[in-house]
């Protein structure tokens, strides 16, 4: 799997499920491939613009 297991929370979470979790509304402990795609869509323009700027400054 190329991404975190969506059925298991991140390592900093002490609970196995979100049942009765007091911070589940504000903290996102489970990540899926959809979350990875969402992040890449948001971050990609910055990476492309930064790469283009570095490339043009090096010439």
Order of alpha helices (4+ residues) and beta strands (2+ residues): alpha
